[in-house]
Amino acid sequence: MRLTKLLATTLLLTGLAPLAPASASSTSCAAVAVTAPAGARIESVDAVRRPGGTVTFPQTPFTPPSEIHDVPAYCELTVTLTHGSDHAKVVVALPETGWSGRLQGIGGSAYAAGDTGAPFVQAVKDGYTAVTTDAGVLSGLDTSWAVRDGRLDKTLLTNFATRSVHESSVIAKDVARLHYGRSISYSYWNGCSTGGRQGYSEAQNFPDDYDGVLANAPAVNWTQFAVATLWPQIVQNQDGHVVSNCVLNEFRKAAIEACDVNDGVRNQIVDRPDRCSYDPRRLVGTVVVCDGKEITVSSADADVMRKIWNGLTDERGRSLWSGLPKGADPIWLAGTIPGFPGPGFPVASAWVASFLLKQPSFDTSKLTYQQYRDLFRQSVREFDSVIGTSNPDLSAFRRSGGKLITFVGTNDQLIPPGGTLKYRADVERRMGHVNDFYRLFLAPGVDHCAGGNGAAPVNPLGALVDWVEHGKAPAVLAGASADGTRDLCPLPQVSRYRGGDPKVASSYRCA
């Protein structure tokens, strides 16, 4: 499950009421004469007809097996383009029947720029022309493309950061017009994690690409987040004390036990981790059983946990970035994950080693506190304008009529929600009230993109479509978990328990 969550883009896609269905001008699946986006050159256009039906996705090291039924046959066009030394692929799927007139862009995860798997095929089933891109880079956690002969590949980094998602939108609209004989009616972006960051990049840099952007658990403020998530490992390495996975989990359970009741109901969820004052020193001296052995929690354990929760600080102890929320699984960032190449969040390790130091094999466990803090500052200084995705000026997106929905889990263990909350605060500081086009929903107890004890949105894309096409701004996002239902509230409102069955949405209100 943990590997699944790491590379999750978004699995919360459900059927939507379509616009009036459109038919292709021809049932044939053939390459079309695609116009190259500015600054690019088309290398090839290839067409393959996919039969649809039940589409099966086998288990991989990162995802469980899955099936999507009743997929219409579709034409899949792969457009390869170049900006000189790269070869970036854009994949467009065009349903033979039931096309709604809509376009859906599919985001990536970790260092993968796109996804032609289940989310892509689900979009086709739901009547969309679907588009995604590989940006000319590799997939998942493979960043071997980043450095060549000791120099950063700036072309591929630009592709991954901003350019390829924009170009995929331009190409998909062109392809759909040529194939169906009519233009796209509405366009939507759908992504989580890296896909969430890509959605914010589109709103910031290319506000006319998408009418609606669904960008969940976004890796915004990338240049800070991608270094700050290495902090738990730096603390343990530099303090000379590694906390076992088992003890890390005991701290998490103790924090939940202490702060669960703060929201008025016991449900194994800390609604507001930022208001949880649990001190890890309270667990010192407690005997826990780890792998059949008794271990006594030490002061050194508690000190490490306190620093992890507090987050990255500068030389004088002042906060540089928010820490892991109390209630979130600390093992991802602070522990050891079986099957991973080494300790530490691999997205952060790769960013520091390859992009900042230009030494892909560098052992980040050797970094001192001072070196690490210097790298944090270097990351912002050198790359914020490239991939930071931190520009709070969304005025062009607002003027274009665009709508933006985001949800973040308060238990996000990979991209702690503090970065998204900071970005939202920066936008409000610059633009004032923004709920007329940008709504951010907190999901208490939800992990990265999905999972956890809390209720995750069941159809956020449908809510976005209603907002864009019918002017119906979402007052709440309906959420569900294996244990019940709960509506999520747009900031500045939060969900509060008001009595009754805690497993039923009506027992909560937005306040």
N, C-alpha and C positions, 0 to 999 in steps of 0.2 A: 504493500500500500504506500509506503513512504516514497518508493521510486516512482509510483504512479503520480503522487501529488507533486513531485518535483517538476515533472514535465507536463503537468496538466495545462491545457490551454483553456478550454471551457467545455464542459460536458452538459451544460444546462440548456440545451437547445430543445425546444418543443415546437409542435406544429403551430402555424399561424393562419388566420383567415386570409386567404390570398386576395389580391386584386383580381380584376377580371382576367382570367387566364389568356395567355397569348400563345399562338402556335408559331413554330419556326416556319420561315418562308419555304423551307425544304426540309424533308426528313433526312437528307444526306448529311454526313459528317465530313466536312472537308476543310482544309486550310483556307484562311482568308488573307487578304493583303493588309496586314497590320501596319499602321503608321507608327514609326518609332517616336517615343517621347523625346523632347528636346535634350540634346547632349548624348543620346544613345543611338545605337545602330542595331537593327534587327538582323540576327544571324540565321534564324530558321523558324519556321512555323510548322508544327506537326499535329495531325489530328488523329484521334483514336475514338471509335465508338465503344462506349461501355454499356453492357446489356442491362444493368440495373438489377431489379429483383431483390434478393437477400444478399447483402454485401457483408462479408465476414472479415474481421480483423483478428489475426492470430495473436497470441500472447507474445510479448517482447520483454526484454529485461526491464522495460519501463512502464508497460501498460498491460492490463488484463485482456483476455480475449473478449470480443464484442461482436454483435450482429445488428445490422440495421435492415429492417424489412420494408418491402414495398417501395423500393427506390425506383423511380422511372429511369428508363434508358436515357443516356446523356452523351453528348459529344464533348470530349476532353481535348482541348487545344493546349499545347505547350509551346510558348513563345520564348525563344532564347535571344537575349540581347546582350550587348557589350558596351562598355564605356572605354575600351582600349585593351586592357589586359584581363578583364573578368569575363565570365560567362554566366549571367544570371537567368534563371528560368522563372517564368510566370505561367501558372497553370490555371486555365479557365474551364469550368464545367457548365455546359448549356443543356438543361433538361429538354427532352424531346416533347414532353407533354406537361401541362400544368404550370408553365412558367408564369410567375406572378408579375413580371415586369421589374422585379427587385433584384439588386445586386447585394451580395454579402461577401465582404473581405474577411478572411480567416487569419488570425494572428498566430504567432509562434510561441516558443517557450525556451527558457534558458538561452543558449546561443543558436537555436534554430529559428530562422526568420519566418517560417510558415509551417503548414500542416496539411497534407493531402489525405489524412486519415479520417477517422470518424466524424469530426466536426465538419469537414469539407463535404463528405457524402451526406450528412444530415441536412446541410444547407440545401443540397440538390433535392432531397426528399421534400423539404419544406417549400419548394417552388422557387428557389433563388437561382440566379446565375452565381456561381461560387468562384472566388479567385483567391489564390495564395501565391507566395513566392519563396524561393530558397535564397534570394539575394546573392547568389553565387558563392555562398559559404556552405559549410557542412552542417551537421545536425547535432542536436542535443548539447553535449558538453565538449564537443570536439572543436577546439580553437586553434588547431594546427595551421589554419589559414592566416592567422593574425600577423605572424612575423616571418619575413623572408630575408635571409642573409643579414640578420640583425636589425632589420628595418621594418617598421610597421606598415602593413599593407593598407594605405589610407583609402584606396578605392573600395576595397571590400568592407572596411569599417564604415565608410559613408553609405554603402549599400545597406548594410545591416542596421545602421542607426536611423536613417530617414528615407533615403532615396528609393529603395526598391519597393517599399509599400506604396509610396505615391505613384510610382510608375506602374505598378500592378493595377491600381485603380484606373489610370488613364487607358491602359491596354484593354482591361476587361470591358470598359464602356464602349470602346471602339469595336472589339470583337462581338459583343452582344448586338450592337447596331447593325453590323454587317451580316450577322447570322440570322437575326430575327426580322430585320428590316424595320426596326423601330428602336428608339433610344430607351435607355434605362429610365424607369419612372422614379424610383427611390433607391438610394444606396446606403448600406449599413456596414459598419465595422463591428466585428465581434472577436474579442480577445481577452485573455487573462494572463497575468504575469508579464513576460516579455510582450505578449499580445496586448496587454493593457497599456504598457508603455508605448507601443506602436500606435495605439488609438489616440493617446494624448499627443504624440508627435504629429499625427495627421491634423488634429484640431489646432495645434499651435502653428504648424508650418504650412499646411495645405488645407485651409478651412473649407474649400469648395469640393473636396474629394468625396466626402460622405455627409449625407443629411443627418444621420444619427450614428453616434459612437457609443458602443457598449465596451467599456474598458475596465475590467475588474482586477483587483489586487495588483495594481499597475506598478511596474518597476520604474516609476518616475524618480527624479533626482538620482538618476543612475550613477553618476560619478561619486555621490556620497554613499548610496546604498551598497554599491558593488565593492566598496572597501570596508564599510562599517560592519557588514555581516561576517567579516573575518575577526572582529574584535574578540569574541569568546575564545578563539584559539590563541590569539596573541596574549590574552590575560593568563591563560593556563601555562603557556610556554614560558612567558617572562616571569611569572610568579613561581615557576618550578613546581606546580601542583596541578595534576590532571584529575578531574572529577569523573568518576565512573558513570556510565550511562544509567546504572541503577540508582545512584545517589542523585543525579540530575533529575530523574523522574520523581524521586521522593520530594525534592524541593517543589516541583510543580504541583504534586498532589497536596502538599501542605499549604501552598498559596491558595489553591482552589478551596480547600476546606476552610481556610481563614476568611476568605473574601466572598465566598459564594452567597452568603446571606445578606451582603450589602445591598443587593437589589430587591430584597424582600421575599425571595423564594429560593429554596434549595433545589438546584437542578444541575449541579456540577458545571455551572457556567459562571465566569466572572464577567459581568456585563461591561464594567468599566475598569479594565486593568490599570489605567492611569491613576485610579483612585484607590487601588489596593495597597495598603501600607504594611503588608506582611514583611517582617524582617527575617531573613534566612537564618540569622543567629539563633532563632527560637528552636531550630531543629538540631542544634549542636548537642551532642551527647546521646541522641536517639540511635537505637540499634535497629538496623534494617537488614533484611535477608536478601543477598544478591547472589544469584547462581548457587544457592544452597549454603552460602557462607554468611556469617554475621559480620556486619561492618558498622562501626560507630561513626556517625557523622561528626566531622571535625570542624574546628574554627576555620581552618584553611579552606575546607569545602564551602563554608558559608561565605567567606570573603570573596571567593571566585564567583559564586552565584550572585552576590550583591553587585559586583562590577558588571556582570553580564546583563542583569536587569536594568542597571542604571544607564548602560550604553557608553559609547565612546566618549572619552574626555580628553581635554588638552593637558599640557604640562602642568597647569595650575589647578586641575581638577574640574574645570568648567566643561559643561556638556558641548560636544561637537555634533553628536547624532543620537537619536533615541535608541533605547535598547530593546531587547526581547520582551514582549508583554508577559506579565505574570498570568499564568494559565496556559500559555502556548508551550508546545513540546520543545524543550531546550536541546534535545539530542541532535537535531539536524544541524544546528550551528555550533554547538559546544561539545557534542559527543563524537562517537565513531559509528559510521554507517557501513554495514557489511556490503562489500562489492564496490565501494568507492575507492578511487586510487589513493586516497590519503585522508587524514583528518581535515576538518574544515569544510565549509560550504564551497563546492567546486566552482560555482559561478564566481565567487569572490576570489578564490585562489587563482583562477585563470586570468581574471581581470588584472590582478596585481602582478602576477608573473609575466604574462604575455604583453599586455597593453601598457602597463606602467613601466616595468623594468626591461621589457623586450628580451626576456630570458625565459622561454617557456618551461624549462626544466628547473627553474629556481625553486628552492625549498622555502616556502613562506613561514615555516615554523622557526626559521633562523632570525626573523625580523625582531629587532628590539622595539621597545615602546616608541622611542624617538624616530626611528626609521619608519615605523608604521604611521605615525602621525604626519610625518613629512610626506609620505605617499598619499595619504588622505587629501592633503592640501594640493599636491601635484595633480591628482586626479581631477579635482574641480578646476584648477587653473588651466590644465592642458586640454581637457576633453568636454567641459560643460557645454561649450558652444557646438560640439560635435554630436554628443549622445546624451547630454544631461537631461533633456526633456523636462526642464524646470522653468521654462518661461511662463510667468503667470498671466501674460497678456493674451486673453482669449477673445478679445473684442472683435476680431475679424470673423471668428467662428460664430459668435453671437449674431453679427450683422448678416452673415450668410443664411441665418435661420437654423443653424445646426443645433442639435440637442445631444447632450452628453450625460450618460448614466454610469455610475461606478458603485460597486459594493466592495467592501473590504471586511474580512473576518477579523474580529478582535483577537483571535487565537492564531493569526497568521504566523507560522513558524519559519517561513523562508524570506518573506518581505515584510518585516514588522510594520504595522499600519501607521506608525508615527510619520513616515516619509510622505504618505499620501495626505495625512491630516495637515502636515506642514504645507504641502503644495496648495491644498484647498484654502488654508488661511492666507497664503501669499496672494492667491487669486482674489479673495475677498478684500484684502488690504488694498489691492490695486483697483479693483472694479466695483467694489461695494456688493450689494445684494445680487447674487447670481443664480438663485434657484429658478429663475425664469427660463434658463437654458441648461443649467448644470446642477445635477442632483447627486449627492454622495450619501450612500446608505451604509451604516455600520451593521454588521451581522454578528451579534454576540455569540461567542463560542464556536465560530466557524474557522476552520483552518485555511491554508493557502488555496484559494480558488474554490474549494469544496471540502467536505469532510468535517470531522469534529462532532461535538455534542450539540451544536447550535443549528438553527434553521437557516438554510441557504435559499436564495431566491429560486423559485421554480420556473419562472418564465420572464426573466428580465428583458430579453429581446422583444417579446411581445409587448411589454410596457413601453419600450422605446418606439416601436412601430406605431402604437396608439398615440404617443406624444407627437411624433413627427407628422403623421398623416391625418390625425383627427384633432390635434391640439389638446389632447387629454394628458395633462401633466400628472405623473404618478404620485399620489398622496402617500402611498406605501408601496412596497414590493412584497407580495405574498411569498412567505418562506415556509419550508418544510424540512423536517429531518425524520429519521427513523422513529423518533420518539414523539412527534407531534408537529404542530404548526405554530407560526408566529410571524406577524407582519414586521417588516423592517421599515425604519423611519428615516426620512431625509434630514441630514443636518440642517439647522442646529437642533432639530428634534431628536430625541432618543426614545427607544422602546422601554416602557416601565410597566412592571407588574402591578395590577390593580385588584387582584384577588380572583379566586376561582381556580379551576383546573389549570395548572401551569403548562399542560400539554396542548392547550387550545388557544388559538390566536386571540379570541375575544377576551381573554384574561389579561391582555396587555393593551396599553394605549401609547400614543405618541405624545410626548410632552417636552 
